[in-house]
Amino acid sequence: MQITVSLHGVFRIDRFKLKVLEYPDGSSAQKIIDELQIHAKLLGIILINGTHAKAEDTLHNGDTLMLLPLLEGG
Amino acid sequence: MKFLTTDPVAHPEKILYRRGIVNLEDGSKTFEDVPCSNLEDVLGGFGRSFQILEKRSIQSAYCPENPVIVNTGLLTGSSAMTGLRTYFSSYSPIKGSQAGLPAAMWSAGSGKFGAKLKWTGLDEIIFENRSTTPVYVLIKETSHGPHIELKPAEHLLGLSTHDKIMTLQKQYDDAHFASIGQAGENWQHVAMGSVALSTVNQLKSGEDKMRFAGRGGMGSMMGYKNIVALVAQSCDKNTAITETVKKVHTQVIKGGGAARLQPIKRGGGGGTWAAYDVMQPFNAVPINNYRPQGNDLPEELFRENVEKSYDIQSAACYRCGITCHNYISEKNPNGSRGEFIAKFDYEPLNLLGTNIGIHEAGQAGRLIQLCDNYGMDAISLGVTISYTLAYNEKHPETPLFNGANFGDYDKIYDLICQTGEGKLSHIGFGSMRLSEKTGDTDYAYHVKGLEIAAYLPETNPGYCWAIAGGHMSMGSYGTLIREGIDDVDSWVKVITEDKLHIVGFDMIGLCKFFDITQGIGTQKIVDCLKSDFNLKIKPQDIKDAVRRSFILGLALEFQQGYTKSEYCLPNEVSKNPNPNIKLSNISNHDFMKELSEKVWNVFDDEITSILDRKR
């Protein structure tokens, strides 16, 4: 299945901003996070098709996965 | 402090703090060891100062009976990382109720002044009445205990916060400083004066790298009392860091809350500035007076764009491993670091940058620097200016002041100078009063008279119950963006249980980045208190004390004439919802009405019990 992966903030460093990537059917957000080697302590927000989601949530063909760093005050 | 017990909950009276009271009218000073009344007294900061303010009946901030209380927290100057906080408390000249009464307020700042003050042997100073002539206050450690002197300060008048500090540094070795700028000196016309606190970096480099107790006009209160600076002179008393505290520090640095703040080269997110990257995908970065337009303009201040033209240096406070802030300097033609401009933190960067239509990093940095040197609160100043610019956009035929528009750098620069010099009191007294004068109150972005932080009110209904500014006294500002929580009952829990605990850091002497997600009712704090003071205490006891202090803050608001109708967001967010924000609408009338009823159902009895105690 094809997943559009959108990265933000420091996750873009040495990776990319936006890419359409191929994953096996039934893949979770966690699988993609692991493959991209995004550190759990920095990961703050997971959005699937613009809705807040959990790492264990399953993705479907054509979904957009957005990964953002933590937001903890200014 | 003196510890005659290991149990601060059962026997707070066996813990005594050292207080100096200075009568500025006649110059007299008294010193006393004060037995703590409760755990809030032991923890310190606003937990103690609000109990003092509670006993005063103050009708106007600028009156001799309104004290300025300068104190520290239990862990200020201890071995605990971030233990640098100084607190300034008073009835505020800028935050006030519609009844016209000033609100009790505190403001916190880091820098090394707090530790130096603690090391003089004093935990608290109360300044009563006012001096007839400008003075600075020398607080020093002697073999006979702490000593306080009032010194003539005419030579410091008219100097910036930074220049006052650098002038005093030439005279006092082994000292740190708290100063006001021209804004605080012009207290009659500027109610948003801040207090600058010197840092090790600043004193070593000679560059204006200060920290600020910015909120609530505590610098204006110092100006009213004719105190232009404080000098704390003492030997450093750094205690050895035990293995227990080392383990705590490791948890702090590697913990989730601090991870984003670490420098990028250490695998972190790059400081508070990184909030831009997280909020922009939701169109939630405030722009042009809190009205995101759904465009990519905020991205011009993303780090990746700024570093093309400017030098960025990660930096830390004294003995802190979090390294949360970034210094921006000019970049020389050969790529080396040039002249220092400013510290980039999210709040001032947004409110003196994107939110006033300034998208060029150097210009935003210069406005932050200007604000810091005049000694004004970047939040109150930025928001009052953004209100002015919004008014001018809506009323091009009859603009305010110099007719500045969003992005008009030169005119905005001029507005800041005029405000800092006391020539523009309509800005100097904040957005609530300015909007009441113009009659356009809907888009004045304050809550209860104090300008809100750089998080859209559409994302944070918790602003209404913040007791001392929306990001230092109610930690709910990221909840919708971070977690997507958009139901009323969850928000009731966020406000009444989870996020009010952020105020604990403004009691104990630590920065909120020590553990922003959990607050101070944790095993980490328990371990630090046991290690440094042999105090035995449970996390729940600390949480209970923090909650009591927060509720006292709400009770003091009612004491000062606030009504429940004033616990509301700026009208524009519900009257004219912004369609560009890509988040659930939790600021509409129905949501806020239900939320308000349920929050007060939780808080009412606790507040009433305090108000009954006072009657």
Interface residues (C-beta under 8 A of the other chain):
Chain A: S6 H8 G9 V10 R12 I13 H39 K41 L42 G44 I45 L47 G50 T51 H52 M66 L68 P69 L70 L71 E72 G73 G74
Chain B: K254 G255 G256 G257 A259 R260 L261 I264 G267 G268 G269 G270 T272 A274 A275 D277 V278 M279 Q280 P281 E304 D345 Y346 E347 N350 A453 A454 Y455 H471 G475 Y477 G478 I481 R482 E483 G484 K512 F513 I516 T517 K582
